């Protein structure tokens, strides 16, 4: 059934977020919303990430207003978490009656926000739409495919993401390629860090003389043989170069139960998750980054640091093509260690696949103009 969307002159945007990368992505978009006349934003924090160093620190450092709603939902199985979020977000939507719901990325908070809104016929805008790993075993892949399907506007970060959506049959007028909001953030904060000071000094790290690692994906943390391969590869690497590893709480909890924990702690600099500026410093001045994070893969490229991706596939295929990123499926420790050794000192091609650093501006300007837009006639 076709239904026209009409907006009030002043639009209320309700943003649902809950996980670390979403705070970072939303920060630039929220600044743009705050400076656009006629737009207001309500923040709903689901609570998916709740530790101070996984949540609060980003709101403070990135100058974001505090969440208007904190739903305090975390832990449990995927279904239980998503279900509880769905119910709680729906209550907020009924109360706030926003014109648009804005969601980011591919977490349970993304899907719950989008689904609650779509069922209430509130149009959904998905930032970071169209990414695909083509691996349905990943919870993130399920979340992003379903969120795209029920979104009205699909803001894509790359040409590859737009092409994925076109291939899946989405009409061209739903796909708005704006670039990557993480690039906007990196441009803003990347120039603010200097080498050798602060955290680097505390850890005794010198410029281009250490490896930075992050691991948090379920496909690695929940598969002991994969986690073992990563741990062994990082310990072996630490014999030649310092390795620093800010541990995601879930990863720490799993690792602490393993037989390798004490060897790991002895050879690798294990630290708690760090704030955004500390992370930017660690990334920018690293010799190499080894990660299974989506955001960190891109940040490695933004700071021209070679990256070894500890996964079987990546959504950021353009970085592999350009020679900045090497896929190292963590099945055999020796192969991961070799991938790290080979990538050290390498440099990819000069490419610019993530837009011009104005993705947030483009998203907000698009939303601001929706009244006059042909998109307001789209069927939902
Ligand atoms: N990050 C951070 N501190 C850390 C680890 C990561 O600030 O200790 C930032 C990182 O710079 C990037 C984002 O968190 O901007 C990536 O989040 P994460 O790896 O949790 O999720 P993904 O990007 O894989 O969805």
Boltz pocket constraint, residues with backbone or C-beta under 6 A from the ligand:
constraints:
  - pocket:
      binder: B
      contacts: [[A, 20], [A, 21], [A, 24], [A, 53], [A, 214], [A, 216], [A, 246], [A, 272], [A, 273], [A, 274], [A, 275], [A, 276], [A, 277], [A, 279], [A, 280], [A, 292], [A, 293], [A, 294], [A, 295], [A, 296], [A, 299]]
      max_distance: 6.0
